[in-house]
Each structure stands twice: as C-alpha cells, then as structure tokens.
C-alpha cells in the first residue's frame, strides 16, 4: 500500500550537491527531519572530485574537510613549450567517502536510496512505487537537467585508477599534460598519484560534442580512448597489475545562453541546486566549489520552505551566472576563435601567468586586473577570430 511520508525538507538527488547539502544541514540543523532521495543505491555514484585549496573559503572548509581522501602540496602542468610546478595545494574526494560520511552522519531513516522519482513539486515528491514524500521544502539536485537554453562546449573524459606492480615515482598531480596528440579538440591527460602503487590517469578533451567514442555493449571492441590511456601509461613506464575502477563523463562548458530560460526549464518555482541550478564553473565544468558554497548558504538559512529556498537559490545562481560572463567570453575564444588542434595554445598562454591569478580563476574569483592580464600579451589566437568570438552570444 502506498504511503505518505512527511518531512521538513526533501533533497531530491544524492549526488555531490545533494549529499553536501544533507551533510551540512545534519551538522548545523540536527533538529530537521530530512529525506535524501535518489534512484541509486549509493550516494555520489562513481566519481572522483578534485579541487584546489584556494577554491574553498576558510569559513566553508568544515563541509569538505572530512571528505578529503588525498592531498598534495602542489601540482605540475605540461605544455609543448614548457613545464611548470605550482605550489597551490590540491585535494581529491572519492565518491565512496561521500557515501560513507552521509551514512554515518544522517539517521538511517533520512536516506531513501533506490527510490525512483517520477514527479516533483514545491511540496511533494512522488515515487515510482506510489509512495509520496510531503515536505515543507523541496530541493531538486538531480544533475544537469535540460541544457537546451545554453550554448555549450564539453569537457569529456575517461579515467582509470590503476594498481601497479612497482612504484610510479610521480610526486604530485599532473593536472594538465598537453604534450599529447591534440585529438577531438583540446586534449590533455590528468594524473593523480594516490599512493606509491596507485595511479589515477584520465584522458580529457575540450570538444564541440559530448560524445565519447567507447565500445557499445555487444558491439565493436574498438576503444580508441582506452587505447590512448593504455599507451600513455606504458609511455610513463608504469607497470599495471589491474584496473581498480573506471569512470567517464562529459561536463558542460558554458559559452553563453539564456539563464532564465534554463532555470524555467527545470520548473520555474522549484528550488534547485548543483548542476540543476547552473552552478558549475563555466570553463572547467567543475561543480564542487559551487556545491560547497551552496551547502554553506543553505545551512545558514533559517527558512527552508520551498518558496524561500527558491528565492534564495535562484538569486544565488542568477548572480553567479551574471558574475561569470568573462569566463564565457574566454570559452567562446577557446571554442570559436581557434582550430580544435590549436586550442591548447590558449591554455598554454594562460598557465604562464601568476599562480595567484590561476588560483583565482579556478575559484571563480577573477578580478578586473586579472582579466586584463589574461587578455594582454601575444594573443594565442588570431585577433579577427577573437573579436568575432567576443561579439557572439554575449549573455
């Protein structure tokens, strides 16, 4: 028999954004009756999230610190013209840790996993089995949703964690190795040393399409991206015992679009968080820093009714979108002003700049002076092409 389940707040979507909101509220508002609802059996899925120390405000570190699985004092980048080490600390979170912390922090009754949602409103969530969750507040954090109102490029990737038979001798992350062949847009390989014999290697493409050319089930065994990963690992002299895990995905890179139309497409009166709210870095596609800021914002809010949450989160997301127009301008230059195989030159130019500027860029806190420094100097693309890209779709 179908049941009606009451609560104070229903968070729909057990990914990064929803999980962080649930953790923050469980710590700051333990009196609340929460429900975290997701169709999967675990929180966070199969993901690895990384961030720079400068991405997170000191006041918000309490949210993310218990989740960190790996940390390093700096990172390397590699381009055809130079290599560089930057001293900014870098951290990674494995989705298993998010799942563990949510289960340890929230009461068991708060977790409604393996429950498929078929309907969502401002006061109720309808489940496929007929149960209905009635809540004073509802937040939709179910991923990107309808992106058709946005002009997008894509950062797509395939990553593998390798168990090695011998130490790899990689001292710190290689956040970008763009010395590899430039295929399907701007390509680089990303490497994280988890231990002396554990290495995560990811093949990444800034591409015009989100398509990943992987073998289909029951179809061809051709796997060009997998073959490139295997070749890269072999060229590094790393001896593989087995692949521990693999993940793949495509993150949106925002070139422009109509934010208000995007928000309405997800339900104009519905409070939204994470990718569903358009809260991701326009250039990197990363959503963790924004997810931490959103969780902190909600944890400081007394009124968690749907109407109040909608106004709070819509206002926050709209302000953030408007404040990041410079990043979308750069993205238009990256995708529209240079040939795909020449896109690496823009990042090569950028990474010559001051490390503090680089840190502010990733944190979404680029200043007017930073903008001038990024755009001055020898242009990595033709001026005429850059001007056409700047004038196109400026929203």
Number of C-alpha atoms within 10 A of each C-alpha: 5 9 10 12 13 16 17 17 24 29 29 26 26 30 25 26 30 29 23 26 27 27 23 25 21 20 14 13 16 14 10 13 18 24 26 24 28 25 17 16 14 21 27 25 17 14 19 15 14 20 20 19 19 19 20 18 13 9 9 16 14 14 18 17 11 12 21 16 17 15 20 19 14 19 21 18 21 20 19 12 10 11 16 12 14 16 12 16 15 20 20 18 21 18 21 18 16 27 20 14 17 26 16 11 14 20 14 11 10 19 22 20 17 12 17 16 19 11 11 18 18 21 19 21 23 18 19 12 13 13 16 19 21 20 23 17 25 30 27 26 26 22 20 17 15 14 20 12 16 19 17 24 26 23 24 24 23 20 23 20 20 23 22 19 14 14 14 17 11 16 15 19 24 20 18 21 19 23 17 16 11 16 14 14 23 26 25 24 24 19 23 24 22 20 16 15 19 20 25 21 23 26 23 26 23 28 23 18 16 18 12 17 11 15 14 10 7 6 7 9 10 12 13 13 19 18 11 15 18 14 11 17 17 12 9 10 10 19 16 17 12 11 14 13 13 15 14 16 15 20 23 26 28 27 28 23 18 15 19 12 15 20 24 13 15 18 14 14 16 24 28 30 31 28 26 23 25 27 27 26 26 28 27 18 19 21 21 24 24 24 22 24 23 24 23 21 16 19 19 13 13 10 13 19 18 22 17 15 23 22 14 19 22 22 12 17 23 16 11 17 22 11 13 18 17 20 23 25 23 23 23 28 24 28 22 20 23 21 13 19 14 15 23 24 20 18 15 19 17 16 20 13 13 12 14 14 20 20 18 15 20 19 19 20 16 20 13 10 9 18 15 10 14 20 13 9 9 7 13 21 17 11 11 10 13 20 12 13 22 19 10 14 14 15 16
